[in-house]
Amino acid sequence: LYDAARHLPLAGGKRLRPLFVMLSAESVGGKGEDSLPFGLAVEIVHNFTLVHDDIMDKSSLRRGLETVHIKFGEPTAIIAGDLLFAKAFEVLYELKVEPVIFKKLNYVLIKSVEEICDGQQLDMEFEKRKMVSEEEYLSMIEKKTASLFSCATTGGAIVGGGNEKQVDALKRYGKFFGLAFQIWDDYLDLCGKEEEVGKDIGNDLRNGKKTLIVAHALSNADEKEKKILSSVLGNKRATHEDIKRAVEILSNIGSIEYARKKAEKYSEMAKSVLDDVLRDSDSKNVLKELAEYAISRRR
């Protein structure tokens, strides 16, 4: 069980969320190391969601390795995810903060987990639907992906002693970063390289995921294009050639470029909310650089 629980955390990953916690604490004048337990809790929650997410999506690769359920079996993977969830809240008790601050941080993390669950359920429900609007998709990824980034930046700002305006600005930064990050993830699923991304290319199409790219395409495709896309969407047996043909259609319609532009917009919004609220510092500069990274990474 513990080998299964450790499998994903030890496989690496970007560690962005704990980094955001520390940078947010420092950007409001606090000490990054004081926020480490909260950063660790957020990262463990992230890994717990990935273990269960991979089971639901039937993914075989994560971070270039076998997913937990493939290596250890589904029942053990489910319990391993539950164990990680418990460990996340256990590690919070390492925080050296006043009880009132601890309560705030605990609440922020709990609400984020609730939103992730809501977002994951919506994501699965959307797979069964033929059409999903852009607004519905953005609401779903705000819950499923952006909420934990927002939790990280909010929690870091609270530990760092930020004022109300600073905490709110960093909360919004996390939200906009998360939206840009997820839209770019959807782009990489179609246009990335498997060896760089570390997971199966085209899985979102095979699983019938209604990404922004797909939502835009289905709203703008002609009947012939819709027919081809529909034959691939949700088709677990779709070949690499099927995926390649679908990507060509998505590109010709302009859906891939549309999603790229939308990701760039949210990246700019993330950077702009920090101005006039946070003093100039290395931490603020790194946060801005990370907003750029969200839309330029290859994995």
Secondary structure, DSSP 8 states (H G I E B T S, - for coil): -HHHHHHHHHT----HHHHHHHHHHHHTT--GGGGHHHHHHHHHHHHHHHHHHHHHHT--EETTEE-HHHHH-HHHHHHHHHHHHHHHHHHGGG--S-HHHHHHHHHHHHHHHHHHHHHHHHHHHHHT-S---HHHHHHHHIIIIIHHHHHHHHHHHHHTT--HHHHHHHHHHHHHHHHHHHHHHHHHHHHS-HHHH-S-TTHHHHTT---HHHHHHHHH--HHHHHHHHHHTT-TT--HHHHHHHHHHHHHHTHHHHHHHHHHHHHHHHHHTTTTTS-S-HHHHHHHHHHHHTTT---
